[in-house]
Amino acid sequence: MGSLLSYSGVITKIRAMEKLLISDDEFREIVSLPSVSAIEAYLMKNPRYAEEFRRFPTEEVHRGVLESILGCTVFRDYVKIFHFCTMEQRKFLRKYVRRYEIRLLKKCLSFVCQGSTPTDSMFAYGDFFDRYTSLDTKALSACTSVAELLHAIRDTEYAPVLARIDEIPDASLFDYETALDMHHFRTGWKELGKILPKDSLEAVAAGYGTKMDLLNLWYIHRARAFYRMNKADTFALLIPVRFKLRKEEIEALVGADSEEEFRKALADTRYGRKYPDLAPENLESMYNTICRKVLGEQAKKNPYSIASVYNYLFLREHEEYRLTSAVECVRYGVKPDEAMEMILTL
């Protein structure tokens, strides 16, 4: 009863917000539209997107601005949920926001590594970061080098993470981004037991753990198939957390001498046995499919827990990703059937 009472407000809010999620049928309509402007007009009918599109003149809606608009809608939903949560429930959200901090830092790093200044549209949601995160968007927006960015984040948890990479000769953007990702995964996993009550911990851990396992499967495959990395470098690339993947299974995958051997090792994992369609060529798309399934199942099993909040935020971020892809398909004239086939795999 205590869980029901404490979560009733935020769950009622989430149920209302879920009704605005874009369905597959609506995505079919979107990829069939003739232009990006037509997509903008279509999304203006959805209260979630109308407010943000009004902030930008139509002629400015290019990819960078579009991502900012869609990002704003995700952050606004986060804030709405935050306000409906109790102080205890906010502990999870205050840690979850690290995901958005890292997202912004990656964008900033992408610009400064190219020697350019971050665009103004990236900071259209600066008020969100200034209020709910540890980042100073005014300082970040002025950065033109990695050194300046490191100074701008000097008082955050990310400073020592990126400083270690900055000491590596010829460090690449990939190195900085990987360091941020690893910090997020490792730190987030350790924090779960400290910030979640028992009734939420198991459900959320299932989601976190599954995501990390699947990402490791994907990283191993990419390291082998695209980068031809040796075993030692592949192991160094992996998230140092295991959920349902056993150590010997990871070793078999990394040590596979051929594609056929890798495929067999993948099929022998818990995920390969549970999801027969899982294969090297569809690891990326199956990541989204399996994560949606696991998080959705946990939210149904534990409706009055933080699992429902976690599931909704995942769905919103996933919708943002699919929308960006749909817009790009329309922009470049991809046939609707082909575009929809791609959207359904995301």
Sequence and secondary structure as in RCSB ss.txt:
>XXXX:A:sequence
MGSLLSYSGVITKIRAMEKLLISDDEFREIVSLPSVSAIEAYLMKNPRYAEEFRRFPTEEVHRGVLESILGCTVF
RDYVKIFHFCTMEQRKFLRKYVRRYEIRLLKKCLSFVCQGSTPTDSMFAYGDFFDRYTSLDTKALSACTSVAELL
HAIRDTEYAPVLARIDEIPDASLFDYETALDMHHFRTGWKELGKILPKDSLEAVAAGYGTKMDLLNLWYIHRARA
FYRMNKADTFALLIPVRFKLRKEEIEALVGADSEEEFRKALADTRYGRKYPDLAPENLESMYNTICRKVLGEQAK
KNPYSIASVYNYLFLREHEEYRLTSAVECVRYGVKPDEAMEMILTL
>XXXX:A:secstr
 HHHHHHHHHHHHHHHHHTTS  HHHHHHHHTSSSHHHHHHHHTTSHHHHHHHTTS GGG SHHHHHHHHHHHHH
HHHHHHHHHS HHHHHHHHHHTHHHHHHHHHHHHHHHHTT    GGGGTTHHHHHHHSS  HHHHHT  SHHHHH
HHTTTSTHHHHHHHHHTSTT  HHHHHHHHHHHHHHHHHHHHHHHS HHHHHHHHHHHHHHHHHHHHHHHHHHHH
TS   HHHHHHHS S  SS  HHHHHHHHH SSHHHHHHHHHTSHHHHH TT  GGGHHHHHHHHHHHHHHHHHH
HSTTSHHHHHHHHHHHHHHHHHHHHHHHHHHTT  HHHHHHHHHH 
